[in-house]
């Protein structure tokens, strides 16, 4: 975060990369912090999500490589301040929505899809869950794309959009099977009334 602040203070093309570094640092730190507040029993170093997956780390590395190469080959591409500002607003919106979802869900929220229903597990439908069934995924989806808009990385904007969409489509279907098992008709009614929040993703299909 400190390095990001230093880069942000400059006037070079690296200024926007500084915005990105600050955003990335705050995202991962706040994942740990909100987990510590909401569900301290599940807290671990994994709560930072720094080791989320090999694919996640590869995506981050790809964005750094693209930014660096394009900075030297097409320096004017990395100085479109209005576009980077749009990306920063997407990042702020996405992260705030995700953290609002985590705080609203309280101890019901977990980074790992649960296969067994605990005694305290309840179906949360209030707050941001009244807007979308999966607000934390919606927030992360737009946050991830926003980071690449911020960096003015055209290749990674497309790559992140497709990869994130596919990941969350599969994740939502997996999670909704579990939620239907946990809450039955209560969740099915909620599913009928509230959209998933992600474009063209309706969740698991239920045979009537």
C-alpha positions as a Markdown table, in Angstrom:
| # | Residue | x | y | z |
|---|---|---|---|---|
| 1 | Unk | 0.0 | 0.0 | 0.0 |
| 2 | Unk | 2.9 | 2.4 | 0.8 |
| 3 | Unk | 4.5 | 1.8 | -2.5 |
| 4 | Unk | 1.2 | 2.4 | -4.2 |
| 5 | Unk | 0.9 | 5.7 | -2.4 |
| 6 | Unk | 4.3 | 6.8 | -3.6 |
| 7 | Unk | 3.6 | 5.9 | -7.2 |
| 8 | Unk | 0.2 | 7.7 | -7.0 |
| 9 | Unk | 1.9 | 10.9 | -6.0 |
| 10 | Unk | 3.9 | 11.0 | -9.2 |
| 11 | Unk | 2.9 | 12.3 | -12.7 |
| 12 | Unk | 4.1 | 9.4 | -14.8 |
| 13 | Unk | 2.1 | 6.5 | -16.2 |
| 14 | Unk | 3.0 | 4.6 | -13.1 |
| 15 | Unk | 0.6 | 6.8 | -11.2 |
| 16 | Unk | -2.3 | 4.7 | -12.2 |
| 17 | Unk | -0.4 | 1.6 | -11.3 |
| 18 | Unk | -0.1 | 3.1 | -7.9 |
| 19 | Unk | -3.9 | 3.5 | -7.7 |
| 20 | Unk | -4.1 | -0.2 | -8.6 |
| 21 | Unk | -1.6 | -1.2 | -5.9 |
| 22 | Unk | -3.5 | 0.7 | -3.2 |
| 23 | Unk | -6.8 | -0.9 | -4.4 |
| 24 | Unk | -5.3 | -4.4 | -4.4 |
| 25 | Unk | -3.8 | -4.0 | -0.9 |
| 26 | Unk | -7.0 | -2.6 | 0.6 |
| 27 | Unk | -9.1 | -5.4 | -1.0 |
| 28 | Unk | -7.0 | -8.2 | 0.5 |
| 29 | Unk | -6.5 | -6.5 | 3.9 |
| 30 | Unk | -10.2 | -5.7 | 4.2 |
| 31 | Unk | -11.1 | -9.4 | 3.4 |
| 32 | Unk | -9.1 | -10.4 | 6.5 |
| 33 | Unk | -10.4 | -7.5 | 8.6 |
| 34 | Unk | -14.1 | -8.1 | 7.9 |
| 35 | Unk | -13.6 | -11.9 | 8.4 |
| 36 | Unk | -12.0 | -11.1 | 11.8 |
| 37 | Unk | -15.1 | -9.0 | 12.7 |
| 38 | Unk | -17.8 | -11.3 | 11.4 |
| 39 | Unk | -16.5 | -14.8 | 11.8 |
| 40 | Unk | -13.3 | -14.9 | 13.9 |
| 41 | Unk | -13.5 | -18.7 | 14.3 |
| 42 | Unk | -12.8 | -19.2 | 10.6 |
| 43 | Unk | -10.0 | -16.6 | 10.6 |
| 44 | Unk | -6.6 | -17.7 | 9.2 |
| 45 | Unk | -3.9 | -16.4 | 6.9 |
| 46 | Unk | -6.0 | -17.8 | 4.0 |
| 47 | Unk | -8.6 | -15.1 | 4.9 |
| 48 | Unk | -6.4 | -12.5 | 3.1 |
| 49 | Unk | -7.2 | -14.5 | -0.1 |
| 50 | Unk | -3.7 | -14.0 | -1.3 |
| 51 | Unk | -3.4 | -17.7 | -2.2 |
| 52 | Unk | -7.0 | -17.8 | -3.6 |
| 53 | Unk | -5.9 | -20.1 | -6.5 |
| 54 | Unk | -3.2 | -20.6 | -9.1 |
| 55 | Unk | -5.5 | -19.0 | -11.7 |
| 56 | Unk | -6.0 | -15.9 | -9.6 |
| 57 | Unk | -2.2 | -15.4 | -9.1 |
| 58 | Unk | -1.7 | -16.0 | -12.8 |
| 59 | Unk | -4.3 | -13.4 | -13.7 |
| 60 | Unk | -2.6 | -10.9 | -11.5 |
| 61 | Unk | 0.8 | -11.6 | -13.0 |
| 62 | Unk | -0.7 | -11.3 | -16.5 |
| 63 | Unk | -2.1 | -7.9 | -15.8 |
| 64 | Unk | 1.3 | -6.6 | -14.5 |
| 65 | Unk | 3.1 | -8.0 | -17.6 |
| 66 | Unk | 0.5 | -6.4 | -19.9 |
| 67 | Unk | 0.7 | -3.0 | -18.2 |
| 68 | Unk | 4.5 | -3.0 | -18.3 |
| 69 | Unk | 4.8 | -4.0 | -21.9 |
| 70 | Unk | 2.1 | -1.6 | -23.1 |
| 71 | Unk | 3.7 | 1.2 | -21.0 |
| 72 | Unk | 6.9 | 0.9 | -23.1 |
| 73 | Unk | 5.2 | 0.1 | -26.5 |
| 74 | Unk | 2.2 | 2.4 | -26.3 |
| 75 | Unk | 2.9 | 4.9 | -23.5 |
| 76 | Unk | -0.1 | 7.1 | -24.4 |
| 77 | Unk | -2.4 | 4.2 | -23.7 |
| 78 | Unk | -1.5 | 4.3 | -20.0 |
| 79 | Unk | -2.2 | 8.0 | -19.6 |
| 80 | Unk | -5.9 | 8.0 | -20.3 |
| 81 | Unk | -6.8 | 9.5 | -16.9 |
| 82 | Unk | -10.6 | 9.5 | -17.4 |
| 83 | Unk | -10.6 | 5.8 | -18.2 |
| 84 | Unk | -8.5 | 5.0 | -15.2 |
| 85 | Unk | -10.9 | 7.1 | -13.1 |
| 86 | Unk | -13.8 | 5.0 | -14.4 |
| 87 | Unk | -11.9 | 1.9 | -13.4 |
| 88 | Unk | -11.1 | 3.2 | -10.0 |
| 89 | Unk | -14.8 | 4.0 | -9.4 |
| 90 | Unk | -15.7 | 0.4 | -10.5 |
| 91 | Unk | -13.1 | -0.9 | -8.0 |
| 92 | Unk | -14.5 | 1.2 | -5.2 |
| 93 | Unk | -18.1 | 0.2 | -6.0 |
| 94 | Unk | -17.3 | -3.5 | -6.2 |
| 95 | Unk | -15.2 | -3.6 | -3.0 |
| 96 | Unk | -17.8 | -1.6 | -1.0 |
| 97 | Unk | -20.6 | -3.9 | -2.3 |
| 98 | Unk | -18.6 | -7.0 | -1.4 |
| 99 | Unk | -17.8 | -5.8 | 2.1 |
| 100 | Unk | -21.4 | -4.7 | 2.6 |
| 101 | Unk | -22.5 | -8.2 | 1.7 |
| 102 | Unk | -20.0 | -9.8 | 4.1 |
| 103 | Unk | -21.0 | -7.5 | 7.0 |
| 104 | Unk | -24.7 | -8.0 | 6.3 |
| 105 | Unk | -24.3 | -11.8 | 6.2 |
| 106 | Unk | -22.3 | -11.7 | 9.5 |
| 107 | Unk | -21.2 | -15.1 | 10.7 |
| 108 | Unk | -23.1 | -16.8 | 7.8 |
| 109 | Unk | -20.4 | -15.6 | 5.4 |
| 110 | Unk | -17.5 | -17.8 | 4.7 |
| 111 | Unk | -14.9 | -17.8 | 1.9 |
| 112 | Unk | -15.5 | -21.5 | 1.4 |
| 113 | Unk | -18.8 | -23.0 | 0.3 |
| 114 | Unk | -20.2 | -24.9 | 3.2 |
| 115 | Unk | -21.5 | -28.5 | 2.8 |
| 116 | Unk | -23.0 | -28.8 | 6.2 |
| 117 | Unk | -25.5 | -26.5 | 7.8 |
| 118 | Unk | -24.5 | -25.2 | 11.2 |
| 119 | Unk | -27.0 | -24.3 | 14.0 |
| 120 | Unk | -26.5 | -20.6 | 13.5 |
| 121 | Unk | -26.7 | -20.7 | 9.7 |
| 122 | Unk | -29.7 | -18.6 | 8.5 |
| 123 | Unk | -30.9 | -17.4 | 5.1 |
| 124 | Unk | -30.0 | -13.7 | 4.8 |
| 125 | Unk | -32.4 | -11.7 | 2.5 |
| 126 | Unk | -32.1 | -8.2 | 3.8 |
| 127 | Unk | -29.9 | -5.2 | 2.9 |
| 128 | Unk | -27.8 | -5.8 | -0.2 |
| 129 | Unk | -29.2 | -9.4 | -0.3 |
| 130 | Unk | -32.5 | -7.8 | -1.2 |
| 131 | Unk | -30.9 | -6.4 | -4.4 |
| 132 | Unk | -28.9 | -9.4 | -5.5 |
| 133 | Unk | -28.8 | -13.1 | -4.3 |
| 134 | Unk | -25.0 | -13.0 | -4.5 |
| 135 | Unk | -23.9 | -9.4 | -3.8 |
| 136 | Unk | -20.4 | -10.5 | -2.7 |
| 137 | Unk | -19.8 | -12.2 | -6.1 |
| 138 | Unk | -21.3 | -9.2 | -7.9 |
| 139 | Unk | -18.9 | -6.9 | -6.0 |
| 140 | Unk | -15.9 | -9.1 | -6.8 |
| 141 | Unk | -16.9 | -9.4 | -10.4 |
| 142 | Unk | -16.9 | -5.7 | -11.0 |
| 143 | Unk | -13.9 | -5.1 | -8.8 |
| 144 | Unk | -11.8 | -7.5 | -10.8 |
| 145 | Unk | -12.8 | -5.9 | -14.1 |
| 146 | Unk | -12.4 | -2.4 | -12.7 |
| 147 | Unk | -8.8 | -3.1 | -11.8 |
| 148 | Unk | -8.0 | -3.7 | -15.5 |
| 149 | Unk | -10.0 | -0.7 | -16.7 |
| 150 | Unk | -8.0 | 1.3 | -14.1 |
| 151 | Unk | -4.7 | -0.1 | -15.7 |
| 152 | Unk | -6.0 | 0.5 | -19.2 |
| 153 | Unk | -5.2 | -3.1 | -20.0 |
| 154 | Unk | -7.5 | -4.0 | -23.0 |
| 155 | Unk | -6.4 | -7.6 | -23.2 |
| 156 | Unk | -6.9 | -8.3 | -19.5 |
| 157 | Unk | -10.2 | -6.5 | -19.5 |
| 158 | Unk | -11.6 | -9.1 | -21.9 |
| 159 | Unk | -9.7 | -11.9 | -20.2 |
| 160 | Unk | -10.8 | -11.0 | -16.7 |
| 161 | Unk | -14.5 | -10.5 | -17.8 |
| 162 | Unk | -14.7 | -13.9 | -19.4 |
| 163 | Unk | -12.7 | -15.8 | -16.7 |
| 164 | Unk | -14.6 | -14.1 | -13.8 |
| 165 | Unk | -18.0 | -14.7 | -15.5 |
| 166 | Unk | -17.2 | -18.4 | -16.0 |
| 167 | Unk | -15.9 | -18.8 | -12.4 |
| 168 | Unk | -18.9 | -17.2 | -10.8 |
| 169 | Unk | -21.4 | -19.0 | -13.0 |
| 170 | Unk | -20.0 | -22.3 | -11.7 |
| 171 | Unk | -19.5 | -21.1 | -8.2 |
| 172 | Unk | -23.1 | -19.8 | -8.0 |
| 173 | Unk | -24.6 | -23.1 | -9.3 |
| 174 | Unk | -22.5 | -25.0 | -6.7 |
| 175 | Unk | -23.5 | -22.7 | -3.9 |
| 176 | Unk | -27.2 | -22.7 | -4.8 |
| 177 | Unk | -27.4 | -26.5 | -4.8 |
| 178 | Unk | -26.2 | -26.3 | -1.2 |
| 179 | Unk | -28.6 | -23.5 | -0.2 |
| 180 | Unk | -31.6 | -25.3 | -1.6 |
| 181 | Unk | -30.5 | -28.3 | 0.4 |
| 182 | Unk | -30.2 | -26.2 | 3.5 |
| 183 | Unk | -33.3 | -24.0 | 3.2 |
| 184 | Unk | -35.6 | -25.8 | 0.7 |
| 185 | Unk | -38.7 | -23.8 | -0.4 |
| 186 | Unk | -37.6 | -20.7 | 1.5 |
| 187 | Unk | -34.6 | -20.3 | -0.7 |
| 188 | Unk | -36.5 | -21.2 | -3.9 |
| 189 | Unk | -39.0 | -18.4 | -3.1 |
| 190 | Unk | -36.1 | -16.0 | -2.6 |
| 191 | Unk | -34.5 | -17.2 | -5.8 |
| 192 | Unk | -37.7 | -16.5 | -7.7 |
| 193 | Unk | -37.9 | -12.9 | -6.4 |
| 194 | Unk | -34.3 | -11.7 | -6.4 |
| 195 | Unk | -31.8 | -11.9 | -9.4 |
| 196 | Unk | -28.3 | -13.2 | -9.0 |
| 197 | Unk | -26.9 | -9.8 | -9.9 |
| 198 | Unk | -24.5 | -11.1 | -12.5 |
| 199 | Unk | -25.2 | -10.7 | -16.3 |
| 200 | Unk | -26.7 | -13.8 | -17.9 |
| 201 | Unk | -26.3 | -15.9 | -14.8 |
| 202 | Unk | -29.5 | -17.3 | -13.4 |
| 203 | Unk | -28.1 | -19.9 | -11.0 |
| 204 | Unk | -28.9 | -23.5 | -10.7 |
| 205 | Unk | -31.9 | -24.7 | -12.7 |
| 206 | Unk | -34.7 | -26.3 | -10.6 |
| 207 | Unk | -37.0 | -28.8 | -12.2 |
| 208 | Unk | -40.6 | -28.0 | -11.2 |
